[in-house]
Amino acid sequence: MSWQQDAACLDVDPDMFFDGTRQTEALKVCGGCAVREQCLQLVIGLSAVDDYGVFAGTSPHGRTKIRAGLAAAQPRAPRPARYCEVRDCGGKHKAKGMCDSHYTKWRAEENLRLGIARLCKVDGCKRVVTARDKCRVHYGREYRAKQKAA
């Protein structure tokens, strides 16, 4: 004998569980059911019952919240470490398959290509401006020189 045969809804009009105006009645039937927990376990595993109806004393919104809680409680498998895809680099991945250094260079080149960035004002330098019209190398030198002087 399966647990479904002990369900309180077995002898009730099934349309009641899908009629929004009779939802309170349906919830009362489920509230007094002896096999509500078994029904809930079954329903949580079925995504087809998300959009409509009362099942196991839950509304579609209630089932969504239960599933979200169960998903949050599941431990996630650790993600494998990712490394830079640039040949012979091996740096830790940041974005677009590249490490921080390669990604920064790529982004600067893209910004130049799109006309968003400017080149360093120091003669002969082909790097992109990061601060005060200088690249990070020349700005860093200027900054450290000011720190020493102070």
GUKOLKOL-754595 format. One line per 4 residues: for each residue x, y, z of N, C-alpha, C. Coordinates in nm, 4 decimals. Example, Ala and Ser with C-alpha at 12.3 -4.5 7.8 and 13.67 -1.06 7.14 Angstrom:
BEGIN
1.3190/-0.5690/0.7800/1.2300/-0.4500/0.7800/1.3200/-0.3300/0.7800; 1.2850/-0.2250/0.7080/1.3670/-0.1060/0.7140/1.2900/0.0030/0.7870
END
This chain:
BEGIN
0.0851/-0.1187/0.0000/0.0000/0.0000/0.0000/0.0891/0.1244/0.0000; 0.0706/0.2137/-0.0981/0.1541/0.3331/-0.1057/0.0948/0.4449/-0.0203; 0.1794/0.5425/0.0101/0.1371/0.6524/0.0966/0.0294/0.7384/0.0315; 0.0207/0.7412/-0.1027/-0.0793/0.8240/-0.1705/-0.2220/0.7808/-0.1354
-0.2401/0.6554/-0.1023/-0.3742/0.6067/-0.0687/-0.4227/0.6603/0.0647; -0.3309/0.7144/0.1476/-0.3685/0.7738/0.2761/-0.3860/0.9247/0.2677; -0.3738/0.9821/0.1484/-0.3820/1.1273/0.1314/-0.5234/1.1783/0.1588; -0.5308/1.2940/0.2241/-0.6601/1.3558/0.2564/-0.7312/1.4059/0.1312
-0.6598/1.4294/0.0240/-0.7183/1.4847/-0.0977/-0.7744/1.3766/-0.1907; -0.7631/1.2526/-0.1515/-0.8034/1.1423/-0.2376/-0.9523/1.1497/-0.2746; -1.0377/1.1892/-0.1822/-1.1816/1.1938/-0.2061/-1.2346/1.3359/-0.2235; -1.1457/1.4311/-0.2578/-1.1841/1.5715/-0.2730/-1.1772/1.6081/-0.4209
-1.2598/1.7031/-0.4612/-1.2611/1.7505/-0.5999/-1.1226/1.8062/-0.6360; -1.0520/1.7492/-0.7325/-0.9175/1.7952/-0.7662/-0.9131/1.9373/-0.8213; -1.0218/1.9844/-0.8790/-1.0244/2.1204/-0.9326/-1.0044/2.2256/-0.8232; -1.0375/2.1911/-0.6994/-1.0230/2.2839/-0.5879/-0.8760/2.3267/-0.5728
-0.7833/2.2378/-0.6021/-0.6412/2.2662/-0.5830/-0.5828/2.3567/-0.6922; -0.6591/2.3772/-0.7990/-0.6127/2.4606/-0.9089/-0.6993/2.5840/-0.9303; -0.8016/2.6004/-0.8443/-0.8923/2.7149/-0.8516/-0.8458/2.8174/-0.7483; -0.7961/2.9312/-0.7961/-0.7431/3.0334/-0.7067/-0.8427/3.0840/-0.6044
-0.9721/3.0787/-0.6361/-1.0732/3.1273/-0.5422/-1.0974/3.0267/-0.4299; -1.0538/2.9029/-0.4486/-1.0755/2.7998/-0.3468/-0.9429/2.7543/-0.2828; -0.8405/2.8376/-0.2943/-0.7094/2.8012/-0.2440/-0.7105/2.7789/-0.0930; -0.7847/2.8583/-0.0191/-0.7917/2.8424/0.1260/-0.8469/2.7062/0.1639
-0.9507/2.6627/0.0929/-1.0080/2.5295/0.1175/-0.9034/2.4208/0.0924; -0.8308/2.4350/-0.0181/-0.7290/2.3353/-0.0538/-0.6193/2.3299/0.0518; -0.5782/2.4450/0.1004/-0.4749/2.4491/0.2034/-0.5214/2.3825/0.3318; -0.6509/2.3957/0.3646/-0.7057/2.3296/0.4845/-0.7026/2.1781/0.4698
-0.7351/2.1296/0.3501/-0.7335/1.9853/0.3257/-0.5917/1.9328/0.3462; -0.4940/2.0014/0.2883/-0.3541/1.9593/0.3007/-0.3037/1.9731/0.4438; -0.3535/2.0739/0.5148/-0.3081/2.0965/0.6521/-0.3386/1.9809/0.7449; -0.4475/1.9095/0.7207/-0.4830/1.7973/0.8070/-0.4427/1.6623/0.7505
-0.3612/1.6603/0.6483/-0.3245/1.5359/0.5805/-0.2145/1.4620/0.6569; -0.2296/1.3315/0.6674/-0.1329/1.2479/0.7390/-0.0058/1.2235/0.6587; -0.0111/1.2394/0.5270/0.1057/1.2102/0.4431/0.1590/1.3367/0.3748; 0.1382/1.4488/0.4380/0.1787/1.5767/0.3795/0.3301/1.5828/0.3545
0.4105/1.5318/0.4467/0.5566/1.5360/0.4308/0.6022/1.4542/0.3099; 0.5455/1.3365/0.2917/0.5821/1.2551/0.1760/0.5424/1.3262/0.0460; 0.4252/1.3873/0.0475/0.3762/1.4613/-0.0691/0.4691/1.5792/-0.0995; 0.5112/1.6504/0.0049/0.5993/1.7650/-0.0133/0.7337/1.7208/-0.0733
0.7878/1.6089/-0.0247/0.9141/1.5585/-0.0801/0.8997/1.5276/-0.2293; 0.7875/1.4699/-0.2672/0.7631/1.4389/-0.4075/0.7504/1.5670/-0.4907; 0.6730/1.6614/-0.4414/0.6436/1.7848/-0.5150/0.7678/1.8717/-0.5297; 0.8531/1.8774/-0.4304/0.9738/1.9596/-0.4373/1.0635/1.9114/-0.5509
1.0602/1.7827/-0.5799/1.1413/1.7280/-0.6886/1.0824/1.7489/-0.8268; 0.9598/1.7976/-0.8365/0.8943/1.8169/-0.9665/0.8880/1.9652/-1.0005; 0.9563/2.0062/-1.1053/0.9524/2.1483/-1.1429/0.8252/2.1821/-1.2198; 0.7539/2.0811/-1.2709/0.6338/2.1065/-1.3502/0.5194/2.1615/-1.2659
0.5264/2.1510/-1.1349/0.4168/2.1990/-1.0505/0.4476/2.3366/-0.9911; 0.5421/2.4080/-1.0470/0.5785/2.5388/-0.9942/0.4780/2.6480/-1.0266; 0.4150/2.6412/-1.1409/0.3385/2.7546/-1.1899/0.1962/2.7661/-1.1377; 0.1410/2.6604/-1.0865/0.0001/2.6665/-1.0501/-0.0324/2.5613/-0.9447
-0.1435/2.5825/-0.8789/-0.1997/2.4820/-0.7899/-0.1408/2.4750/-0.6500; -0.2193/2.4082/-0.5646/-0.1779/2.3807/-0.4270/-0.1345/2.2356/-0.4216; -0.0137/2.2124/-0.3737/0.0383/2.0778/-0.3553/0.1036/2.0709/-0.2188; 0.0737/1.9677/-0.1432/0.1346/1.9447/-0.0116/0.1210/2.0667/0.0791
0.0131/2.1390/0.0646/-0.0100/2.2562/0.1489/0.0777/2.3745/0.1133; 0.1281/2.3778/-0.0097/0.2134/2.4895/-0.0516/0.1600/2.5508/-0.1804; 0.1785/2.6814/-0.1913/0.1444/2.7534/-0.3134/0.2677/2.7519/-0.4046; 0.2537/2.7939/-0.5293/0.3720/2.8005/-0.6165/0.4844/2.8856/-0.5561
0.4484/2.9980/-0.4968/0.5482/3.0857/-0.4338/0.6165/3.0146/-0.3169; 0.5384/2.9438/-0.2381/0.5940/2.8702/-0.1239/0.6918/2.7623/-0.1678; 0.6587/2.6917/-0.2759/0.7494/2.5872/-0.3264/0.8793/2.6471/-0.3784; 0.8700/2.7633/-0.4416/0.9905/2.8308/-0.4905/1.0809/2.8673/-0.3738
1.0237/2.9174/-0.2656/1.1019/2.9534/-0.1484/1.1660/2.8305/-0.0842; 1.0923/2.7198/-0.0791/1.1477/2.5962/-0.0216/1.2654/2.5482/-0.1053; 1.2489/2.5479/-0.2368/1.3581/2.5045/-0.3254/1.4806/2.5941/-0.3106; 1.4585/2.7247/-0.2996/1.5705/2.8175/-0.2839/1.6447/2.7900/-0.1535
1.5706/2.7614/-0.0485/1.6335/2.7284/0.0797/1.7132/2.6001/0.0724; 1.6602/2.5010/0.0017/1.7320/2.3745/-0.0135/1.8577/2.3930/-0.0966; 1.8489/2.4739/-0.2011/1.9652/2.4976/-0.2864/2.0748/2.5714/-0.2100; 2.0353/2.6667/-0.1256/2.1335/2.7415/-0.0478/2.2024/2.6528/0.0549
2.1308/2.5512/0.1031/2.1871/2.4623/0.2045/2.2839/2.3604/0.1454; 2.2771/2.3385/0.0134/2.3659/2.2417/-0.0513/2.5069/2.2982/-0.0600; 2.6065/2.2243/-0.0126/2.7435/2.2733/-0.0272/2.7856/2.2688/-0.1735; 2.8546/2.3706/-0.2172/2.9016/2.3758/-0.3548/3.0392/2.3116/-0.3653
3.0594/2.2453/-0.4751/3.1904/2.1856/-0.4997/3.2907/2.2982/-0.5251; 3.4114/2.2849/-0.4747/3.5093/2.3905/-0.4984/3.5425/2.4002/-0.6467; 3.5587/2.5223/-0.6924/3.5918/2.5446/-0.8326/3.7407/2.5182/-0.8527; 3.7749/2.4553/-0.9615/3.9174/2.4331/-0.9864/3.9878/2.5661/-1.0122
4.1131/2.5740/-0.9697/4.1906/2.6964/-0.9900/4.2087/2.7207/-1.1389; 4.1985/2.8470/-1.1780/4.2166/2.8823/-1.3182/4.3420/2.9672/-1.3313; 4.4091/2.9485/-1.4428/4.5340/3.0198/-1.4668/4.5282/3.0910/-1.6008; 4.6186/3.1870/-1.6177/4.6265/3.2669/-1.7397/4.6504/3.1759/-1.8596
4.5774/3.2015/-1.9671/4.5885/3.1203/-2.0876/4.6979/3.1705/-2.1823; 4.7640/3.2806/-2.1476/4.8737/3.3310/-2.2296/4.9911/3.2349/-2.2131; 5.0516/3.1971/-2.3246/5.1568/3.0959/-2.3224/5.2713/3.1361/-2.2294; 5.3163/3.0409/-2.1492/5.4285/3.0542/-2.0558/5.4042/3.1577/-1.9462
5.2797/3.1890/-1.9149/5.2518/3.2852/-1.8079/5.2266/3.2114/-1.6771; 5.1159/3.1397/-1.6689/5.0827/3.0645/-1.5485/5.0321/3.1479/-1.4318; 5.0058/3.2780/-1.4539/4.9527/3.3623/-1.3475/4.8085/3.3249/-1.3142; 4.7625/3.3682/-1.1986/4.6262/3.3385/-1.1551/4.5256/3.4137/-1.2405
4.4194/3.3455/-1.2808/4.3169/3.4009/-1.3687/4.2460/3.5193/-1.3050; 4.2208/3.6229/-1.3866/4.1393/3.7357/-1.3428/4.0141/3.7457/-1.4270; 4.0301/3.7601/-1.5597/3.9151/3.7744/-1.6484/3.9552/3.7402/-1.7910; 3.8561/3.6970/-1.8697/3.8751/3.6660/-2.0117/3.9927/3.5721/-2.0361
4.0175/3.4806/-1.9414/4.1227/3.3811/-1.9579/4.2625/3.4339/-1.9337; 4.2745/3.5525/-1.8733/4.4062/3.6132/-1.8535/4.4280/3.6506/-1.7077; 4.5568/3.6616/-1.6710/4.5934/3.7087/-1.5379/4.5721/3.8604/-1.5326; 4.5949/3.9192/-1.4172/4.5731/4.0625/-1.3995/4.6592/4.1449/-1.4957
4.7854/4.1085/-1.5075/4.8771/4.1834/-1.5934/4.8359/4.1774/-1.7405; 4.8097/4.0567/-1.7905/4.7712/4.0439/-1.9309/4.6331/4.1049/-1.9580; 4.5421/4.0897/-1.8626/4.4091/4.1480/-1.8806/4.4180/4.3002/-1.8852; 4.4995/4.3598/-1.7989/4.5146/4.5055/-1.7971/4.5711/4.5547/-1.9305
4.6711/4.4840/-1.9824/4.7290/4.5212/-2.1123/4.6257/4.5075/-2.2238; 4.5515/4.3982/-2.2220/4.4496/4.3768/-2.3249/4.3444/4.4866/-2.3202; 4.2987/4.5188/-2.1987/4.1957/4.6218/-2.1824/4.2465/4.7577/-2.2305; 4.3717/4.7887/-2.2007/4.4300/4.9153/-2.2462/4.4343/4.9210/-2.3984
4.4744/4.8106/-2.4610/4.4785/4.8065/-2.6072/4.3394/4.8231/-2.6674; 4.2403/4.7593/-2.6048/4.1024/4.7741/-2.6523/4.0550/4.9182/-2.6376; 4.0874/4.9808/-2.5254/4.0463/5.1196/-2.5037/4.1118/5.2124/-2.6049; 4.2382/5.1853/-2.6378/4.3054/5.2641/-2.7415/4.2380/5.2447/-2.8763
4.2109/5.1192/-2.9076/4.1476/5.0872/-3.0354/4.0122/5.1562/-3.0482; 3.9379/5.1636/-2.9379/3.8051/5.2253/-2.9393/3.8110/5.3770/-2.9250; 3.9304/5.4308/-2.8997/3.9448/5.5756/-2.8854/3.9059/5.6261/-2.7484; 3.9002/5.5372/-2.6508/3.8602/5.5760/-2.5149/3.9823/5.6195/-2.4333
4.1005/5.5650/-2.4647/4.2209/5.5901/-2.3854/4.3190/5.6794/-2.4596; 4.4178/5.7303/-2.3828/4.5252/5.8125/-2.4389/4.6588/5.7489/-2.4033; 4.7641/5.7887/-2.4759/4.8986/5.7388/-2.4485/4.9704/5.8314/-2.3504; 5.0677/5.7751/-2.2800/5.1499/5.8473/-2.1823/5.2184/5.9661/-2.2488
5.2300/6.0779/-2.1763/5.2903/6.2009/-2.2294/5.4436/6.1966/-2.2293; 5.5038/6.0978/-2.1635/5.6496/6.0879/-2.1603/5.6975/6.0448/-2.2992; 5.7984/6.1138/-2.3511/5.8488/6.0862/-2.4856/5.8903/5.9404/-2.5008; 5.8450/5.8789/-2.6076/5.8823/5.7415/-2.6396/5.8008/5.6347/-2.5695
5.7177/5.6722/-2.4742/5.6368/5.5729/-2.4005/5.5103/5.5418/-2.4796; 5.4783/5.4152/-2.4917/5.3609/5.3721/-2.5680/5.2538/5.3116/-2.4763; 5.2652/5.3365/-2.3472/5.1668/5.2818/-2.2527/5.0470/5.3756/-2.2402; 4.9382/5.3199/-2.1884/4.8133/5.3944/-2.1724/4.8167/5.4751/-2.0433
4.7576/5.5937/-2.0472/4.7498/5.6830/-1.9313/4.6663/5.6189/-1.8219; 4.7177/5.6276/-1.6985/4.6389/5.5829/-1.5836/4.6096/5.6990/-1.4895; 4.7077/5.7945/-1.4757/4.6866/5.9097/-1.3877/4.7754/6.0254/-1.4324; 4.7227/6.1453/-1.4239/4.7957/6.2688/-1.4537/4.8731/6.2633/-1.5857
4.8059/6.2135/-1.6888/4.8612/6.2054/-1.8245/4.9863/6.1192/-1.8348; 5.0031/6.0257/-1.7404/5.1173/5.9351/-1.7430/5.0694/5.7917/-1.7254; 5.1512/5.6981/-1.7741/5.1212/5.5557/-1.7538/5.1509/5.5213/-1.6080; 5.1182/5.4001/-1.5698/5.1380/5.3609/-1.4297/5.2855/5.3588/-1.3917
5.3729/5.3264/-1.4859/5.5168/5.3226/-1.4572/5.5692/5.4631/-1.4309; 5.5425/5.5567/-1.5217/5.5942/5.6920/-1.5065/5.5246/5.7668/-1.3917; 5.3967/5.7431/-1.3733/5.3281/5.8061/-1.2605/5.3847/5.7524/-1.1285; 5.4094/5.6213/-1.1233/5.4661/5.5616/-1.0019/5.6026/5.6195/-0.9690
5.6863/5.6384/-1.0700/5.8179/5.6989/-1.0479/5.8036/5.8403/-0.9927; 5.7128/5.9173/-1.0528/5.6896/6.0535/-1.0061/5.6392/6.0549/-0.8627; 5.5486/5.9664/-0.8314/5.4895/5.9586/-0.6975/5.5968/5.9226/-0.5934; 5.6780/5.8208/-0.6239/5.7831/5.7791/-0.5296/5.8869/5.8898/-0.5100
5.9171/5.9632/-0.6168/6.0116/6.0740/-0.6054/5.9564/6.1820/-0.5114; 5.8292/6.2120/-0.5217/5.7665/6.3111/-0.4339/5.7659/6.2633/-0.2885; 5.7468/6.1331/-0.2679/5.7456/6.0773/-0.1324/5.8844/6.0897/-0.0685; 5.9877/6.0641/-0.1461/6.1236/6.0738/-0.0943/6.1586/6.2195/-0.0604
6.1096/6.3114/-0.1445/6.1408/6.4527/-0.1242/6.0693/6.5081/-0.0020; 5.9578/6.4508/0.0339/5.8783/6.5057/0.1454/5.9306/6.4672/0.2796
END
